[in-house]
Amino acid sequence: MSQTSEYLPEVERYELAEPRRYRFAVNRRQFFKVLGGGLVVLCVAGPALAQESGGGRRRGGRGEQAPADINAWLHIGEDGTITVFTGKAEVGQNIRTSLTQAVAEELHAPVGSIKLVMADTQLTPFDMGTFGSQTTPQMASRLHRMGAAARGALLDLAADHFKADRASLTAAGGRISKTGTTESVNYGELTKGQKLVKTVGDDAPVTPAAEWKIAGTSVPKIDGREFVTGRHKYASDTRLPGMLHGKVLRPSAYNAALESVDTSAAEQMPGVTVVHDGDFIGVTAPDALSAEHALNAIRAKWTVKPQPSSAGLFDYLRNNVTEGGGRGEGRGGGEQTGSIEEGLKAAAHKLQATYTIAYIAHTPMEPRAAAAQWEGDKLTVWTGSQRPFGVRSELAGAFGIGEEKVRVIVPDTGAGYGGKHTGEAAVEAARLAKAAGKPVKVVWTRQEEFSWAYFRPAGVIDITSGVKEDGTITAWEFHNYNSGGSGLRSPYAVENQNCQVHSTRSPLRQGSYRALAATANHFARESHIDELAHAVGMDPLDFRLKNLKDARLRAVLEAAAEAFGWRAAKGGGGRGFGLAAGTEKGSYLATCAEVVTDKESGDIKVVRAVSAFDCGAVTNPNHLKNQLEGALMMGLGGALFEAIEFENGMVTNGTLTDYRVPRFSDLPKIEVVLIDRKDVASAGAGETPIICIAPAVGNAIFNASAIRLRSMPMAPGGLQS
């Protein structure tokens, strides 16, 4: 291989002579020759998932089929190593461990014998991306089927090896033993010299969750020691021989036009190359500091047109609905049942309220980073991304080359939260590398990440509702402007509903964020549900249970309330209790919160939070609890103080000094209750746990202070009446 670096996946020994998308029908023989002896299992895939917002889309449009109907495979080498290939990326959610558990469970092999090759467009099958809480329901289920099929194939080989009935053989610990004897053979010995291909359908039998022995347990994080000691390598740690460092000149504001530029001072600096291509201006230098000095030496003048500012954001969103902008959950019209007019006529109490949601930043631990290397007309890029194949398409389009000439490798990435669907840093590094004739790495600064990445959409939500004296909701009209349709549909049993999303022109770049619009829609809905309960004098838990028929949502509500001690919690005098519930991405959540407020100082402290969660069969209890705790803590930021401020096309609080994220001092006492449903297929858990903390805290604040807060963030400057 000609590509070498301090960080390259060890699995590059499997690299093909010519880059391919692994359309297996093209050249299976070459693929098997490269892998060497062993067992190869193919898994037939259904349609690829549709794209989330914010990330653009692959050529060919949404819902494109996986290449050659292949979506996952594994290889059992002669040394017994089991290599599993997946296009999913590790961005901190610990799917390397959970996916390994899926294969180990079905293959009856030790976890330590399994190695995952992830998110490499030359080595792994096409994958739409790591988003939407789809890794567990989509990829893990396929790896379960693949592992089970591989075990069956190994038993067939062993039956031939032992000249014995297959029923007399047992697979365990990476070996197959003959019952009643001491004879056994390990998987590597068994597959030596074999090149067996087995195609697996979606209906292949797998081990029921109730019988799991490896999946469903708290297997320690794979390579956990490397993470906690700081030895683990991330995208920004990539080092290539002869590598230069790049920086890109940013406009003075959004939508600014370059009027003039003087790069002469930077061009005179030793080792500096200036790249000027239209409005794209960048520099390369031997080290990052020299590149920064060179960038600062460039004198550019920009023309900026007047633009909206955060002070008038919500009026702007309401008044700038795009033509045909009404849509419901998913694509197409909204959800409407019954008659809102009749529902309001039947109501003893009618309520109208507006809720607003600010733009917020993803604030990943690792800003965008990419290293690019050209070899002739072939391009390799190492970058942190949730969509390696999407980034490959962006690069191919940017340089007018075929995708087969582009390889994207995604090292483990320091968080994404939906914010790394796009390949800006990858394209920038590749442009600079092409001009410099050497590998170039670009790492965004924190300020660049704040200003030039996309944001969680802001929104305005109008709700009109009606309720009878007995607490029955009779009418529910819900209009969301801009923030989106995820979590739009109400889980409450209301005969007369009208839920709509209205697309608007956004003054800032916006896209996917953890749980998408479900955070906004649950905040508005669960806050309003509490307001209805207050209007009829009912306990908020009893009010919800009266209007809920969904058994799984009722179960998490009751579990959270019991663990929290809801019935004994009496608010007032500065201490308050609140709850919220919801469902999204196939999982169910209820969160109770306790807050302490001080009207004089404006201080708000969340002192306790309890979440009950049902995502079907649990794959790894400890890691699932970590997901819930992290999501809850992250959600506190958007609930209480995170908001992007901007003026005339410029972000005005784009540093961690000015943009408040949750800190250790904000951490409440957290308790997680897992409802492990072995009878239900596993759903993803990366997103749903964030959706209820904001309304639970808002409802607790009202319970403590009688102040109803209807904007997220609720208290950026403290509690105000």
Rosetta blueprint (number, residue, H / E / L):
1 M L
2 S L
3 Q L
4 T L
5 S L
6 E L
7 Y L
8 L L
9 P L
10 E H
11 V H
12 E H
13 R H
14 Y H
15 E L
16 L L
17 A L
18 E L
19 P L
20 R L
21 R L
22 Y L
23 R L
24 F L
25 A L
26 V L
27 N L
28 R H
29 R H
30 Q H
31 F H
32 F H
33 K H
34 V H
35 L H
36 G L
37 G L
38 G E
39 L E
40 V E
41 V E
42 L E
43 C E
44 V E
45 A L
46 G L
47 P E
48 A L
49 L L
50 A L
51 Q L
52 E L
53 S L
54 G L
55 G L
56 G L
57 R L
58 R L
59 R L
60 G L
61 G L
62 R L
63 G L
64 E L
65 Q E
66 A L
67 P H
68 A H
69 D H
70 I E
71 N E
72 A E
73 W E
74 L E
75 H E
76 I E
77 G L
78 E L
79 D L
80 G L
81 T L
82 I E
83 T E
84 V E
85 F E
86 T E
87 G L
88 K L
89 A L
90 E L
91 V L
92 G L
93 Q L
94 N L
95 I H
96 R H
97 T H
98 S H
99 L H
100 T H
101 Q H
102 A H
103 V H
104 A H
105 E H
106 E H
107 L H
108 H L
109 A L
110 P L
111 V H
112 G H
113 S H
114 I E
115 K E
116 L E
117 V E
118 M E
119 A L
120 D E
121 T L
122 Q L
123 L L
124 T L
125 P L
126 F L
127 D L
128 M L
129 G L
130 T L
131 F L
132 G L
133 S L
134 Q L
135 T H
136 T H
137 P H
138 Q H
139 M H
140 A H
141 S H
142 R H
143 L H
144 H H
145 R H
146 M H
147 G H
148 A H
149 A H
150 A H
151 R H
152 G H
153 A H
154 L H
155 L H
156 D H
157 L H
158 A H
159 A H
160 D H
161 H H
162 F H
163 K L
164 A L
165 D L
166 R H
167 A H
168 S H
169 L E
170 T E
171 A E
172 A E
173 G L
174 G L
175 R E
176 I E
177 S E
178 K E
179 T L
180 G L
181 T L
182 T L
183 E L
184 S E
185 V E
186 N E
187 Y H
188 G H
189 E H
190 L H
191 T H
192 K L
193 G L
194 Q L
195 K E
196 L E
197 V E
198 K E
199 T E
200 V E
201 G L
202 D L
203 D L
204 A L
205 P L
206 V L
207 T L
208 P L
209 A H
210 A H
211 E H
212 W L
213 K L
214 I L
215 A L
216 G L
217 T L
218 S L
219 V L
220 P L
221 K L
222 I L
223 D L
224 G H
225 R H
226 E H
227 F H
228 V H
229 T L
230 G L
231 R L
232 H L
233 K L
234 Y L
235 A H
236 S H
237 D H
238 T L
239 R L
240 L L
241 P L
242 G L
243 M L
244 L E
245 H E
246 G E
247 K E
248 V E
249 L L
250 R L
251 P L
252 S L
253 A L
254 Y L
255 N L
256 A L
257 A E
258 L E
259 E E
260 S E
261 V E
262 D E
263 T L
264 S H
265 A H
266 A H
267 E H
268 Q L
269 M L
270 P L
271 G L
272 V L
273 T E
274 V E
275 V E
276 H E
277 D E
278 G L
279 D L
280 F E
281 I E
282 G E
283 V E
284 T E
285 A E
286 P L
287 D L
288 A H
289 L H
290 S H
291 A H
292 E H
293 H H
294 A H
295 L H
296 N H
297 A H
298 I L
299 R E
300 A E
301 K E
302 W E
303 T E
304 V L
305 K L
306 P L
307 Q L
308 P L
309 S L
310 S H
311 A H
312 G H
313 L H
314 F H
315 D H
316 Y H
317 L H
318 R H
319 N H
320 N L
321 V E
322 T E
323 E E
324 G E
325 G E
326 G E
327 R E
328 G L
329 E L
330 G L
331 R L
332 G L
333 G L
334 G L
335 E E
336 Q E
337 T E
338 G L
339 S L
340 I H
341 E H
342 E H
343 G H
344 L H
345 K H
346 A L
347 A L
348 A L
349 H E
350 K E
351 L E
352 Q E
353 A E
354 T E
355 Y E
356 T E
357 I E
358 A L
359 Y L
360 I E
361 A L
362 H L
363 T L
364 P L
365 M L
366 E L
367 P L
368 R L
369 A E
370 A E
371 A E
372 A E
373 Q E
374 W E
375 E E
376 G L
377 D L
378 K E
379 L E
380 T E
381 V E
382 W E
383 T E
384 G L
385 S L
386 Q L
387 R L
388 P H
389 F H
390 G H
391 V H
392 R H
393 S H
394 E H
395 L H
396 A H
397 G H
398 A H
399 F H
400 G L
401 I L
402 G L
403 E H
404 E H
405 K H
406 V E
407 R E
408 V E
409 I E
410 V L
411 P L
412 D L
413 T L
414 G L
415 A L
416 G L
417 Y L
418 G L
419 G L
420 K L
421 H L
422 T L
423 G L
424 E H
425 A H
426 A H
427 V H
428 E H
429 A H
430 A H
431 R H
432 L H
433 A H
434 K H
435 A H
436 A H
437 G L
438 K L
439 P L
440 V E
441 K E
442 V E
443 V E
444 W L
445 T L
446 R H
447 Q H
448 E H
449 E H
450 F H
451 S H
452 W H
453 A L
454 Y L
455 F E
456 R E
457 P L
458 A L
459 G E
460 V E
461 I E
462 D E
463 I E
464 T E
465 S E
466 G E
467 V E
468 K L
469 E L
470 D L
471 G L
472 T L
473 I E
474 T E
475 A E
476 W E
477 E E
478 F E
479 H E
480 N E
481 Y E
482 N L
483 S L
484 G L
485 G L
486 S L
487 G L
488 L L
489 R L
490 S L
491 P L
492 Y E
493 A L
494 V L
495 E L
496 N L
497 Q E
498 N E
499 C E
500 Q E
501 V E
502 H E
503 S E
504 T E
505 R L
506 S L
507 P L
508 L L
509 R L
510 Q E
511 G L
512 S L
513 Y L
514 R L
515 A L
516 L L
517 A L
518 A H
519 T H
520 A H
521 N H
522 H H
523 F H
524 A H
525 R H
526 E H
527 S H
528 H H
529 I H
530 D H
531 E H
532 L H
533 A H
534 H H
535 A H
536 V L
537 G L
538 M L
539 D L
540 P H
541 L H
542 D H
543 F H
544 R H
545 L H
546 K H
547 N L
548 L E
549 K L
550 D L
551 A H
552 R H
553 L H
554 R H
555 A H
556 V H
557 L H
558 E H
559 A H
560 A H
561 A H
562 E H
563 A H
564 F H
565 G L
566 W H
567 R H
568 A H
569 A L
570 K L
571 G L
572 G E
573 G L
574 G L
575 R E
576 G E
577 F E
578 G E
579 L E
580 A E
581 A E
582 G E
583 T E
584 E E
585 K L
586 G L
587 S E
588 Y E
589 L E
590 A E
591 T E
592 C E
593 A E
594 E E
595 V E
596 V E
597 T E
598 D L
599 K L
600 E L
601 S L
602 G L
603 D L
604 I E
605 K E
606 V E
607 V E
608 R E
609 A E
610 V E
611 S E
612 A E
613 F E
614 D E
615 C L
616 G L
617 A L
618 V L
619 T L
620 N L
621 P H
622 N H
623 H H
624 L H
625 K H
626 N H
627 Q H
628 L H
629 E H
630 G H
631 A H
632 L H
633 M H
634 M H
635 G H
636 L H
637 G H
638 G H
639 A H
640 L H
641 F L
642 E L
643 A L
644 I L
645 E L
646 F E
647 E E
648 N L
649 G L
650 M E
651 V E
652 T L
653 N L
654 G L
655 T L
656 L L
657 T L
658 D L
659 Y L
660 R L
661 V L
662 P L
663 R L
664 F H
665 S H
666 D H
667 L L
668 P L
669 K E
670 I E
671 E E
672 V E
673 V E
674 L E
675 I L
676 D L
677 R L
678 K L
679 D L
680 V L
681 A L
682 S L
683 A L
684 G L
685 A L
686 G L
687 E L
688 T H
689 P H
690 I H
691 I L
692 C L
693 I H
694 A H
695 P H
696 A H
697 V H
698 G H
699 N H
700 A H
701 I H
702 F H
703 N H
704 A H
705 S H
706 A L
707 I L
708 R L
709 L L
710 R L
711 S E
712 M E
713 P L
714 M L
715 A L
716 P L
717 G L
718 G L
719 L L
720 Q L
721 S L
